Amino acid sequence: MSAISVGQAVVLGVVEGVTEFLPVSSTGHLKITEGLMGIPVDDKSVVAFTAVIQVGAIAAVLTYFSKDIARIVTAWGRGLANREERYHHDYKFAWWVIYATIPIVVVGLAAKPLIEGPLASLWVVAGSLIVGSGLMWAADQMGRHKRGEDDTSLKDAMLVGSSQILALLFPGFSRSGATMSTGLILDLERVAATRLSFFLGIPALTGAGLYELKDALGAGVDTLPLIVGTVVSFVVAYASIAWLLKYVAKHSFNAFVVYRIVVGLLLFGLLGTGVLTA
């Protein structure tokens, strides 16, 4: 039988949609929610389910940024056919996204047993939430916020893309938090860092979801909860993306830093008192 019911899938879809692109760790919040609902966080079917419903959030990004993506893909196609078009920033950016995805794919495949085993512990999530908050605060303070999206380079893409590994290995660190923080350290504007985080997350998260799909179905997760969780994730994530872009245009990341610390400390308390098990 499936480890996740339709009702639980709705709750997890909402959590995934809200937190996937906010720098608060979707994986961490999903694991906390699963723990509170009595769902075993290290169960293979649960791990697979979590990866699959991320596709709903990614579909929201594809929809929200469809015009940008179409422009970049078109420029990439023109560049492949015409050498003169290869000097266009969009053509180069398409390749940068591909290059920047390679590190997380390699580490993800090599460290899969650790990611689905010891590193899936809620103790790791709690610690990563707090440690990641420190990085986010420091990045926001030291970044000069002077470079726009058109000023990004291959170096920027590789560093930001590689920072996704932190969230992969340490659930709770937050993929969005790691990539946005790296962008800020590289002096990108908050909106530019946020948009770059979105674009670099598309291939990584889509690939993870599709890769885990067969395992999710084979591990006993019913098709209906998967569909429900994915659809809910899509709707909520779309609204979350729109809100975040408006928010970072006028605010710092301090609110997220404080929130992460509070959640991390609360999680330590729940684990320490036995309310939740790791």
Secondary structure, 3 states (H helix, E strand, C coil): CCCCCHHHHHHHHHHHHHHCCCCCCHHHHHHHHHHHCCCCCCCHHHHHHHHHHHHHHHHHHHHHCHHHHHHHHHHHHHHHHCHHHHHCHHHHHHHHHHHHHHHHHHHHHHCHHHHCCHHHCHHHHHHHHHHHHHHHHHHHHHCCCCECHHHCCHHHHHHHHHCHHHHHHCCCCCHHHHHHHHHHHCCECHHHHHHHHHHHHHHHHHHHHHHHHHHHHHCCCCHHHHHHHHHHHHHHHHHHHHHHHHHHCCCCCHHHHHHHHHHHHHHHHHHHCCCCCC
